[in-house]
Amino acid sequence: MKVKVLELEKKLFDGEADKIVVPAVEGEMCILPNHISIITSMKKGNLKIYRKGVERPLSIPVTSGVCSFSDDCAMFIL
């Protein structure tokens, strides 16, 4: 699945992922390829992006933001 993580003035990540763990307001959630479409707010925590062939996930600190997922594409605005 395609993943973009953006801040107001820069792009933090733009690439492919096998799994994403999101610190959602409702609780931590996992997004896998072909997940249903969602939009949710994020709370303080770490956004974890798991990539094929990479042992450890990319961990991006989050204080707040919005997550949207549709058509196998995830967008995070921090």
PyMOL Python script that loads the backbone (N, CA, C, O; Angstrom):
from pymol import cmd

cmd.read_pdbstr("""\
ATOM      1  N   MET A   1       0.836  -1.178   0.000  1.00  0.00           N
ATOM      2  CA  MET A   1       0.000   0.000   0.000  1.00  0.00           C
ATOM      3  C   MET A   1       0.880   1.240   0.000  1.00  0.00           C
ATOM      4  O   MET A   1       1.999   1.207   0.510  1.00  0.00           O
ATOM      5  N   LYS A   2       0.400   2.296  -0.549  1.00  0.00           N
ATOM      6  CA  LYS A   2       1.118   3.567  -0.640  1.00  0.00           C
ATOM      7  C   LYS A   2       0.884   4.358   0.648  1.00  0.00           C
ATOM      8  O   LYS A   2      -0.237   4.411   1.152  1.00  0.00           O
ATOM      9  N   VAL A   3       1.937   4.966   1.173  1.00  0.00           N
ATOM     10  CA  VAL A   3       1.845   5.729   2.416  1.00  0.00           C
ATOM     11  C   VAL A   3       2.530   7.078   2.257  1.00  0.00           C
ATOM     12  O   VAL A   3       3.646   7.162   1.744  1.00  0.00           O
ATOM     13  N   LYS A   4       1.848   8.142   2.707  1.00  0.00           N
ATOM     14  CA  LYS A   4       2.443   9.482   2.759  1.00  0.00           C
ATOM     15  C   LYS A   4       2.233  10.038   4.153  1.00  0.00           C
ATOM     16  O   LYS A   4       1.132   9.992   4.701  1.00  0.00           O
ATOM     17  N   VAL A   5       3.320  10.570   4.723  1.00  0.00           N
ATOM     18  CA  VAL A   5       3.259  11.222   6.030  1.00  0.00           C
ATOM     19  C   VAL A   5       3.760  12.643   5.820  1.00  0.00           C
ATOM     20  O   VAL A   5       4.900  12.859   5.409  1.00  0.00           O
ATOM     21  N   LEU A   6       2.889  13.613   6.110  1.00  0.00           N
ATOM     22  CA  LEU A   6       3.202  15.013   5.833  1.00  0.00           C
ATOM     23  C   LEU A   6       3.092  15.877   7.085  1.00  0.00           C
ATOM     24  O   LEU A   6       2.221  15.668   7.929  1.00  0.00           O
ATOM     25  N   GLU A   7       3.990  16.845   7.184  1.00  0.00           N
ATOM     26  CA  GLU A   7       3.872  17.936   8.138  1.00  0.00           C
ATOM     27  C   GLU A   7       3.562  19.174   7.317  1.00  0.00           C
ATOM     28  O   GLU A   7       3.588  19.131   6.087  1.00  0.00           O
ATOM     29  N   LEU A   8       3.274  20.252   7.978  1.00  0.00           N
ATOM     30  CA  LEU A   8       2.897  21.478   7.284  1.00  0.00           C
ATOM     31  C   LEU A   8       3.912  21.892   6.225  1.00  0.00           C
ATOM     32  O   LEU A   8       3.529  22.298   5.128  1.00  0.00           O
ATOM     33  N   GLU A   9       5.194  21.797   6.539  1.00  0.00           N
ATOM     34  CA  GLU A   9       6.206  22.309   5.622  1.00  0.00           C
ATOM     35  C   GLU A   9       7.094  21.250   4.975  1.00  0.00           C
ATOM     36  O   GLU A   9       7.968  21.590   4.177  1.00  0.00           O
ATOM     37  N   LYS A  10       6.886  19.953   5.306  1.00  0.00           N
ATOM     38  CA  LYS A  10       7.760  18.947   4.701  1.00  0.00           C
ATOM     39  C   LYS A  10       7.097  17.564   4.669  1.00  0.00           C
ATOM     40  O   LYS A  10       6.143  17.286   5.395  1.00  0.00           O
ATOM     41  N   LYS A  11       7.635  16.728   3.814  1.00  0.00           N
ATOM     42  CA  LYS A  11       7.202  15.348   3.688  1.00  0.00           C
ATOM     43  C   LYS A  11       8.123  14.489   4.545  1.00  0.00           C
ATOM     44  O   LYS A  11       9.341  14.526   4.371  1.00  0.00           O
ATOM     45  N   LEU A  12       7.552  13.712   5.474  1.00  0.00           N
ATOM     46  CA  LEU A  12       8.352  12.866   6.355  1.00  0.00           C
ATOM     47  C   LEU A  12       8.566  11.473   5.775  1.00  0.00           C
ATOM     48  O   LEU A  12       9.600  10.851   6.021  1.00  0.00           O
ATOM     49  N   PHE A  13       7.594  10.977   5.005  1.00  0.00           N
ATOM     50  CA  PHE A  13       7.711   9.652   4.396  1.00  0.00           C
ATOM     51  C   PHE A  13       6.799   9.575   3.187  1.00  0.00           C
ATOM     52  O   PHE A  13       5.676  10.080   3.212  1.00  0.00           O
ATOM     53  N   ASP A  14       7.281   8.941   2.128  1.00  0.00           N
ATOM     54  CA  ASP A  14       6.485   8.710   0.923  1.00  0.00           C
ATOM     55  C   ASP A  14       6.981   7.400   0.331  1.00  0.00           C
ATOM     56  O   ASP A  14       8.045   7.359  -0.287  1.00  0.00           O
ATOM     57  N   GLY A  15       6.220   6.335   0.515  1.00  0.00           N
ATOM     58  CA  GLY A  15       6.680   5.045   0.026  1.00  0.00           C
ATOM     59  C   GLY A  15       5.657   3.949   0.241  1.00  0.00           C
ATOM     60  O   GLY A  15       4.481   4.210   0.492  1.00  0.00           O
ATOM     61  N   GLU A  16       6.127   2.724   0.137  1.00  0.00           N
ATOM     62  CA  GLU A  16       5.269   1.544   0.273  1.00  0.00           C
ATOM     63  C   GLU A  16       5.392   0.950   1.674  1.00  0.00           C
ATOM     64  O   GLU A  16       6.438   1.066   2.313  1.00  0.00           O
ATOM     65  N   ALA A  17       4.322   0.315   2.149  1.00  0.00           N
ATOM     66  CA  ALA A  17       4.323  -0.347   3.451  1.00  0.00           C
ATOM     67  C   ALA A  17       3.476  -1.607   3.395  1.00  0.00           C
ATOM     68  O   ALA A  17       2.552  -1.721   2.590  1.00  0.00           O
ATOM     69  N   ASP A  18       3.809  -2.548   4.266  1.00  0.00           N
ATOM     70  CA  ASP A  18       3.030  -3.779   4.404  1.00  0.00           C
ATOM     71  C   ASP A  18       2.007  -3.673   5.522  1.00  0.00           C
ATOM     72  O   ASP A  18       0.977  -4.346   5.504  1.00  0.00           O
ATOM     73  N   LYS A  19       2.307  -2.808   6.507  1.00  0.00           N
ATOM     74  CA  LYS A  19       1.440  -2.655   7.677  1.00  0.00           C
ATOM     75  C   LYS A  19       1.734  -1.311   8.316  1.00  0.00           C
ATOM     76  O   LYS A  19       2.869  -0.836   8.285  1.00  0.00           O
ATOM     77  N   ILE A  20       0.692  -0.687   8.905  1.00  0.00           N
ATOM     78  CA  ILE A  20       0.851   0.582   9.614  1.00  0.00           C
ATOM     79  C   ILE A  20       0.128   0.453  10.951  1.00  0.00           C
ATOM     80  O   ILE A  20      -1.001  -0.034  10.999  1.00  0.00           O
ATOM     81  N   VAL A  21       0.768   0.883  12.030  1.00  0.00           N
ATOM     82  CA  VAL A  21       0.121   0.928  13.342  1.00  0.00           C
ATOM     83  C   VAL A  21      -0.052   2.400  13.696  1.00  0.00           C
ATOM     84  O   VAL A  21       0.914   3.161  13.753  1.00  0.00           O
ATOM     85  N   VAL A  22      -1.313   2.784  13.933  1.00  0.00           N
ATOM     86  CA  VAL A  22      -1.691   4.195  14.103  1.00  0.00           C
ATOM     87  C   VAL A  22      -2.127   4.461  15.547  1.00  0.00           C
ATOM     88  O   VAL A  22      -2.939   3.714  16.091  1.00  0.00           O
ATOM     89  N   PRO A  23      -1.589   5.533  16.182  1.00  0.00           N
ATOM     90  CA  PRO A  23      -2.060   5.913  17.516  1.00  0.00           C
ATOM     91  C   PRO A  23      -3.358   6.727  17.404  1.00  0.00           C
ATOM     92  O   PRO A  23      -3.360   7.944  17.590  1.00  0.00           O
ATOM     93  N   ALA A  24      -4.448   6.034  17.099  1.00  0.00           N
ATOM     94  CA  ALA A  24      -5.738   6.705  16.891  1.00  0.00           C
ATOM     95  C   ALA A  24      -6.350   7.115  18.229  1.00  0.00           C
ATOM     96  O   ALA A  24      -6.048   6.519  19.262  1.00  0.00           O
ATOM     97  N   VAL A  25      -7.201   8.120  18.207  1.00  0.00           N
ATOM     98  CA  VAL A  25      -7.870   8.609  19.412  1.00  0.00           C
ATOM     99  C   VAL A  25      -8.684   7.482  20.055  1.00  0.00           C
ATOM    100  O   VAL A  25      -8.771   7.401  21.280  1.00  0.00           O
ATOM    101  N   GLU A  26      -9.274   6.622  19.240  1.00  0.00           N
ATOM    102  CA  GLU A  26     -10.099   5.520  19.742  1.00  0.00           C
ATOM    103  C   GLU A  26      -9.255   4.375  20.297  1.00  0.00           C
ATOM    104  O   GLU A  26      -9.796   3.463  20.922  1.00  0.00           O
ATOM    105  N   GLY A  27      -7.960   4.405  20.085  1.00  0.00           N
ATOM    106  CA  GLY A  27      -7.055   3.335  20.495  1.00  0.00           C
ATOM    107  C   GLY A  27      -6.149   2.970  19.334  1.00  0.00           C
ATOM    108  O   GLY A  27      -6.428   3.332  18.191  1.00  0.00           O
ATOM    109  N   GLU A  28      -5.085   2.269  19.612  1.00  0.00           N
ATOM    110  CA  GLU A  28      -4.137   1.890  18.571  1.00  0.00           C
ATOM    111  C   GLU A  28      -4.824   0.996  17.541  1.00  0.00           C
ATOM    112  O   GLU A  28      -5.540   0.061  17.901  1.00  0.00           O
ATOM    113  N   MET A  29      -4.603   1.289  16.253  1.00  0.00           N
ATOM    114  CA  MET A  29      -5.208   0.487  15.194  1.00  0.00           C
ATOM    115  C   MET A  29      -4.167   0.080  14.174  1.00  0.00           C
ATOM    116  O   MET A  29      -3.175   0.779  13.966  1.00  0.00           O
ATOM    117  N   CYS A  30      -4.400  -1.058  13.541  1.00  0.00           N
ATOM    118  CA  CYS A  30      -3.500  -1.588  12.530  1.00  0.00           C
ATOM    119  C   CYS A  30      -4.189  -1.488  11.168  1.00  0.00           C
ATOM    120  O   CYS A  30      -5.347  -1.878  11.023  1.00  0.00           O
ATOM    121  N   ILE A  31      -3.477  -0.970  10.185  1.00  0.00           N
ATOM    122  CA  ILE A  31      -3.996  -0.882   8.824  1.00  0.00           C
ATOM    123  C   ILE A  31      -3.157  -1.802   7.940  1.00  0.00           C
ATOM    124  O   ILE A  31      -1.932  -1.687   7.888  1.00  0.00           O
ATOM    125  N   LEU A  32      -3.823  -2.699   7.259  1.00  0.00           N
ATOM    126  CA  LEU A  32      -3.193  -3.627   6.324  1.00  0.00           C
ATOM    127  C   LEU A  32      -3.668  -3.294   4.915  1.00  0.00           C
ATOM    128  O   LEU A  32      -4.665  -2.589   4.763  1.00  0.00           O
ATOM    129  N   PRO A  33      -2.981  -3.781   3.876  1.00  0.00           N
ATOM    130  CA  PRO A  33      -3.455  -3.543   2.514  1.00  0.00           C
ATOM    131  C   PRO A  33      -4.921  -3.980   2.357  1.00  0.00           C
ATOM    132  O   PRO A  33      -5.362  -4.960   2.958  1.00  0.00           O
ATOM    133  N   ASN A  34      -5.648  -3.237   1.545  1.00  0.00           N
ATOM    134  CA  ASN A  34      -7.065  -3.490   1.249  1.00  0.00           C
ATOM    135  C   ASN A  34      -7.988  -3.271   2.445  1.00  0.00           C
ATOM    136  O   ASN A  34      -9.093  -3.812   2.476  1.00  0.00           O
ATOM    137  N   HIS A  35      -7.553  -2.491   3.423  1.00  0.00           N
ATOM    138  CA  HIS A  35      -8.379  -2.130   4.579  1.00  0.00           C
ATOM    139  C   HIS A  35      -9.576  -1.316   4.086  1.00  0.00           C
ATOM    140  O   HIS A  35      -9.511  -0.696   3.025  1.00  0.00           O
ATOM    141  N   ILE A  36     -10.659  -1.319   4.847  1.00  0.00           N
ATOM    142  CA  ILE A  36     -11.808  -0.475   4.480  1.00  0.00           C
ATOM    143  C   ILE A  36     -11.391   0.993   4.594  1.00  0.00           C
ATOM    144  O   ILE A  36     -10.438   1.313   5.304  1.00  0.00           O
ATOM    145  N   SER A  37     -12.087   1.867   3.909  1.00  0.00           N
ATOM    146  CA  SER A  37     -11.796   3.305   3.960  1.00  0.00           C
ATOM    147  C   SER A  37     -12.110   3.845   5.353  1.00  0.00           C
ATOM    148  O   SER A  37     -13.139   3.518   5.943  1.00  0.00           O
ATOM    149  N   ILE A  38     -11.198   4.682   5.869  1.00  0.00           N
ATOM    150  CA  ILE A  38     -11.385   5.286   7.191  1.00  0.00           C
ATOM    151  C   ILE A  38     -10.811   6.697   7.207  1.00  0.00           C
ATOM    152  O   ILE A  38      -9.964   7.060   6.392  1.00  0.00           O
ATOM    153  N   ILE A  39     -11.301   7.472   8.157  1.00  0.00           N
ATOM    154  CA  ILE A  39     -10.699   8.761   8.521  1.00  0.00           C
ATOM    155  C   ILE A  39     -10.764   8.809  10.036  1.00  0.00           C
ATOM    156  O   ILE A  39     -11.823   8.579  10.619  1.00  0.00           O
ATOM    157  N   THR A  40      -9.634   9.109  10.685  1.00  0.00           N
ATOM    158  CA  THR A  40      -9.614   9.172  12.140  1.00  0.00           C
ATOM    159  C   THR A  40      -8.600  10.203  12.611  1.00  0.00           C
ATOM    160  O   THR A  40      -7.641  10.516  11.907  1.00  0.00           O
ATOM    161  N   SER A  41      -8.821  10.721  13.796  1.00  0.00           N
ATOM    162  CA  SER A  41      -7.867  11.621  14.439  1.00  0.00           C
ATOM    163  C   SER A  41      -6.821  10.791  15.164  1.00  0.00           C
ATOM    164  O   SER A  41      -7.086   9.669  15.594  1.00  0.00           O
ATOM    165  N   MET A  42      -5.638  11.356  15.292  1.00  0.00           N
ATOM    166  CA  MET A  42      -4.559  10.675  15.998  1.00  0.00           C
ATOM    167  C   MET A  42      -4.232  11.414  17.281  1.00  0.00           C
ATOM    168  O   MET A  42      -4.405  12.629  17.383  1.00  0.00           O
ATOM    169  N   LYS A  43      -3.748  10.645  18.269  1.00  0.00           N
ATOM    170  CA  LYS A  43      -3.322  11.224  19.540  1.00  0.00           C
ATOM    171  C   LYS A  43      -1.815  11.041  19.686  1.00  0.00           C
ATOM    172  O   LYS A  43      -1.163  10.473  18.809  1.00  0.00           O
ATOM    173  N   LYS A  44      -1.270  11.523  20.792  1.00  0.00           N
ATOM    174  CA  LYS A  44       0.159  11.410  21.037  1.00  0.00           C
ATOM    175  C   LYS A  44       0.581   9.946  21.072  1.00  0.00           C
ATOM    176  O   LYS A  44      -0.047   9.116  21.730  1.00  0.00           O
ATOM    177  N   GLY A  45       1.648   9.652  20.357  1.00  0.00           N
ATOM    178  CA  GLY A  45       2.173   8.293  20.292  1.00  0.00           C
ATOM    179  C   GLY A  45       3.144   8.182  19.132  1.00  0.00           C
ATOM    180  O   GLY A  45       3.709   9.181  18.687  1.00  0.00           O
ATOM    181  N   ASN A  46       3.337   6.969  18.644  1.00  0.00           N
ATOM    182  CA  ASN A  46       4.238   6.741  17.517  1.00  0.00           C
ATOM    183  C   ASN A  46       3.500   6.055  16.382  1.00  0.00           C
ATOM    184  O   ASN A  46       2.856   5.024  16.574  1.00  0.00           O
ATOM    185  N   LEU A  47       3.602   6.638  15.205  1.00  0.00           N
ATOM    186  CA  LEU A  47       3.094   6.033  13.985  1.00  0.00           C
ATOM    187  C   LEU A  47       4.174   5.058  13.523  1.00  0.00           C
ATOM    188  O   LEU A  47       5.320   5.454  13.312  1.00  0.00           O
ATOM    189  N   LYS A  48       3.810   3.778  13.365  1.00  0.00           N
ATOM    190  CA  LYS A  48       4.804   2.763  12.986  1.00  0.00           C
ATOM    191  C   LYS A  48       4.504   2.244  11.590  1.00  0.00           C
ATOM    192  O   LYS A  48       3.407   1.760  11.313  1.00  0.00           O
ATOM    193  N   ILE A  49       5.503   2.354  10.713  1.00  0.00           N
ATOM    194  CA  ILE A  49       5.360   1.931   9.324  1.00  0.00           C
ATOM    195  C   ILE A  49       6.265   0.723   9.092  1.00  0.00           C
ATOM    196  O   ILE A  49       7.488   0.819   9.196  1.00  0.00           O
ATOM    197  N   TYR A  50       5.650  -0.409   8.779  1.00  0.00           N
ATOM    198  CA  TYR A  50       6.383  -1.655   8.538  1.00  0.00           C
ATOM    199  C   TYR A  50       6.578  -1.827   7.036  1.00  0.00           C
ATOM    200  O   TYR A  50       5.613  -1.832   6.272  1.00  0.00           O
ATOM    201  N   ARG A  51       7.849  -1.969   6.618  1.00  0.00           N
ATOM    202  CA  ARG A  51       8.190  -2.071   5.199  1.00  0.00           C
ATOM    203  C   ARG A  51       8.771  -3.439   4.881  1.00  0.00           C
ATOM    204  O   ARG A  51       9.462  -4.041   5.703  1.00  0.00           O
ATOM    205  N   LYS A  52       8.488  -3.912   3.701  1.00  0.00           N
ATOM    206  CA  LYS A  52       8.981  -5.217   3.266  1.00  0.00           C
ATOM    207  C   LYS A  52      10.505  -5.235   3.264  1.00  0.00           C
ATOM    208  O   LYS A  52      11.146  -4.319   2.747  1.00  0.00           O
ATOM    209  N   GLY A  53      11.080  -6.287   3.848  1.00  0.00           N
ATOM    210  CA  GLY A  53      12.526  -6.446   3.862  1.00  0.00           C
ATOM    211  C   GLY A  53      13.247  -5.628   4.916  1.00  0.00           C
ATOM    212  O   GLY A  53      14.474  -5.686   4.998  1.00  0.00           O
ATOM    213  N   VAL A  54      12.519  -4.864   5.731  1.00  0.00           N
ATOM    214  CA  VAL A  54      13.129  -4.059   6.792  1.00  0.00           C
ATOM    215  C   VAL A  54      12.657  -4.632   8.126  1.00  0.00           C
ATOM    216  O   VAL A  54      11.456  -4.696   8.390  1.00  0.00           O
ATOM    217  N   GLU A  55      13.594  -5.043   8.955  1.00  0.00           N
ATOM    218  CA  GLU A  55      13.267  -5.729  10.202  1.00  0.00           C
ATOM    219  C   GLU A  55      12.498  -4.861  11.189  1.00  0.00           C
ATOM    220  O   GLU A  55      11.496  -5.300  11.753  1.00  0.00           O
ATOM    221  N   ARG A  56      12.960  -3.635  11.398  1.00  0.00           N
ATOM    222  CA  ARG A  56      12.331  -2.737  12.379  1.00  0.00           C
ATOM    223  C   ARG A  56      11.443  -1.727  11.672  1.00  0.00           C
ATOM    224  O   ARG A  56      11.773  -1.264  10.580  1.00  0.00           O
ATOM    225  N   PRO A  57      10.305  -1.379  12.293  1.00  0.00           N
ATOM    226  CA  PRO A  57       9.432  -0.390  11.663  1.00  0.00           C
ATOM    227  C   PRO A  57      10.024   1.018  11.746  1.00  0.00           C
ATOM    228  O   PRO A  57      10.805   1.323  12.647  1.00  0.00           O
ATOM    229  N   LEU A  58       9.642   1.861  10.802  1.00  0.00           N
ATOM    230  CA  LEU A  58       9.952   3.283  10.882  1.00  0.00           C
ATOM    231  C   LEU A  58       8.973   3.858  11.898  1.00  0.00           C
ATOM    232  O   LEU A  58       7.763   3.699  11.741  1.00  0.00           O
ATOM    233  N   SER A  59       9.468   4.518  12.928  1.00  0.00           N
ATOM    234  CA  SER A  59       8.628   5.060  13.985  1.00  0.00           C
ATOM    235  C   SER A  59       8.668   6.585  13.923  1.00  0.00           C
ATOM    236  O   SER A  59       9.730   7.194  14.049  1.00  0.00           O
ATOM    237  N   ILE A  60       7.497   7.194  13.726  1.00  0.00           N
ATOM    238  CA  ILE A  60       7.401   8.651  13.618  1.00  0.00           C
ATOM    239  C   ILE A  60       6.588   9.170  14.797  1.00  0.00           C
ATOM    240  O   ILE A  60       5.426   8.794  14.951  1.00  0.00           O
ATOM    241  N   PRO A  61       7.184  10.040  15.646  1.00  0.00           N
ATOM    242  CA  PRO A  61       6.447  10.596  16.785  1.00  0.00           C
ATOM    243  C   PRO A  61       5.276  11.462  16.312  1.00  0.00           C
ATOM    244  O   PRO A  61       5.403  12.243  15.370  1.00  0.00           O
ATOM    245  N   VAL A  62       4.145  11.306  16.982  1.00  0.00           N
ATOM    246  CA  VAL A  62       2.931  12.050  16.647  1.00  0.00           C
ATOM    247  C   VAL A  62       2.423  12.729  17.915  1.00  0.00           C
ATOM    248  O   VAL A  62       2.369  12.101  18.972  1.00  0.00           O
ATOM    249  N   THR A  63       2.052  14.003  17.821  1.00  0.00           N
ATOM    250  CA  THR A  63       1.376  14.667  18.941  1.00  0.00           C
ATOM    251  C   THR A  63      -0.119  14.768  18.654  1.00  0.00           C
ATOM    252  O   THR A  63      -0.940  14.666  19.565  1.00  0.00           O
ATOM    253  N   SER A  64      -0.467  14.968  17.390  1.00  0.00           N
ATOM    254  CA  SER A  64      -1.858  14.967  16.940  1.00  0.00           C
ATOM    255  C   SER A  64      -1.835  14.935  15.419  1.00  0.00           C
ATOM    256  O   SER A  64      -0.781  15.112  14.808  1.00  0.00           O
ATOM    257  N   GLY A  65      -2.975  14.713  14.818  1.00  0.00           N
ATOM    258  CA  GLY A  65      -3.038  14.695  13.368  1.00  0.00           C
ATOM    259  C   GLY A  65      -4.251  13.939  12.867  1.00  0.00           C
ATOM    260  O   GLY A  65      -5.135  13.558  13.635  1.00  0.00           O
ATOM    261  N   VAL A  66      -4.270  13.732  11.566  1.00  0.00           N
ATOM    262  CA  VAL A  66      -5.383  13.053  10.917  1.00  0.00           C
ATOM    263  C   VAL A  66      -4.841  11.945  10.030  1.00  0.00           C
ATOM    264  O   VAL A  66      -3.820  12.108   9.362  1.00  0.00           O
ATOM    265  N   CYS A  67      -5.541  10.812  10.033  1.00  0.00           N
ATOM    266  CA  CYS A  67      -5.198   9.664   9.199  1.00  0.00           C
ATOM    267  C   CYS A  67      -6.376   9.395   8.277  1.00  0.00           C
ATOM    268  O   CYS A  67      -7.526   9.365   8.716  1.00  0.00           O
ATOM    269  N   SER A  68      -6.080   9.198   6.991  1.00  0.00           N
ATOM    270  CA  SER A  68      -7.134   8.764   6.067  1.00  0.00           C
ATOM    271  C   SER A  68      -6.587   7.597   5.249  1.00  0.00           C
ATOM    272  O   SER A  68      -5.411   7.567   4.889  1.00  0.00           O
ATOM    273  N   PHE A  69      -7.464   6.642   4.967  1.00  0.00           N
ATOM    274  CA  PHE A  69      -7.080   5.486   4.166  1.00  0.00           C
ATOM    275  C   PHE A  69      -8.200   5.203   3.182  1.00  0.00           C
ATOM    276  O   PHE A  69      -9.363   5.082   3.565  1.00  0.00           O
ATOM    277  N   SER A  70      -7.833   5.097   1.898  1.00  0.00           N
ATOM    278  CA  SER A  70      -8.800   4.812   0.846  1.00  0.00           C
ATOM    279  C   SER A  70      -8.053   4.308  -0.374  1.00  0.00           C
ATOM    280  O   SER A  70      -6.959   4.784  -0.676  1.00  0.00           O
ATOM    281  N   ASP A  71      -8.636   3.350  -1.075  1.00  0.00           N
ATOM    282  CA  ASP A  71      -8.054   2.822  -2.316  1.00  0.00           C
ATOM    283  C   ASP A  71      -6.598   2.396  -2.150  1.00  0.00           C
ATOM    284  O   ASP A  71      -5.762   2.673  -3.009  1.00  0.00           O
ATOM    285  N   ASP A  72      -6.302   1.723  -1.045  1.00  0.00           N
ATOM    286  CA  ASP A  72      -4.971   1.207  -0.735  1.00  0.00           C
ATOM    287  C   ASP A  72      -3.906   2.302  -0.621  1.00  0.00           C
ATOM    288  O   ASP A  72      -2.732   2.072  -0.910  1.00  0.00           O
ATOM    289  N   CYS A  73      -4.331   3.484  -0.200  1.00  0.00           N
ATOM    290  CA  CYS A  73      -3.412   4.612  -0.007  1.00  0.00           C
ATOM    291  C   CYS A  73      -3.692   5.267   1.352  1.00  0.00           C
ATOM    292  O   CYS A  73      -4.822   5.663   1.634  1.00  0.00           O
ATOM    293  N   ALA A  74      -2.650   5.377   2.190  1.00  0.00           N
ATOM    294  CA  ALA A  74      -2.781   6.004   3.499  1.00  0.00           C
ATOM    295  C   ALA A  74      -2.125   7.386   3.474  1.00  0.00           C
ATOM    296  O   ALA A  74      -1.031   7.559   2.937  1.00  0.00           O
ATOM    297  N   MET A  75      -2.817   8.365   4.066  1.00  0.00           N
ATOM    298  CA  MET A  75      -2.300   9.725   4.151  1.00  0.00           C
ATOM    299  C   MET A  75      -2.376  10.161   5.606  1.00  0.00           C
ATOM    300  O   MET A  75      -3.422  10.061   6.248  1.00  0.00           O
ATOM    301  N   PHE A  76      -1.241  10.649   6.116  1.00  0.00           N
ATOM    302  CA  PHE A  76      -1.170  11.134   7.485  1.00  0.00           C
ATOM    303  C   PHE A  76      -0.732  12.587   7.455  1.00  0.00           C
ATOM    304  O   PHE A  76       0.296  12.917   6.865  1.00  0.00           O
ATOM    305  N   ILE A  77      -1.507  13.456   8.089  1.00  0.00           N
ATOM    306  CA  ILE A  77      -1.162  14.874   8.179  1.00  0.00           C
ATOM    307  C   ILE A  77      -0.967  15.172   9.644  1.00  0.00           C
ATOM    308  O   ILE A  77      -1.895  15.074  10.447  1.00  0.00           O
ATOM    309  N   LEU A  78       0.271  15.544   9.987  1.00  0.00           N
ATOM    310  CA  LEU A  78       0.641  15.788  11.388  1.00  0.00           C
ATOM    311  C   LEU A  78       0.667  17.272  11.688  1.00  0.00           C
ATOM    312  O   LEU A  78       0.958  17.669  12.816  1.00  0.00           O
TER     313      LEU A  78
END
""", "prot")
cmd.dss("prot")
cmd.show_as("cartoon", "prot")
cmd.util.cbc("prot")
cmd.orient("prot")
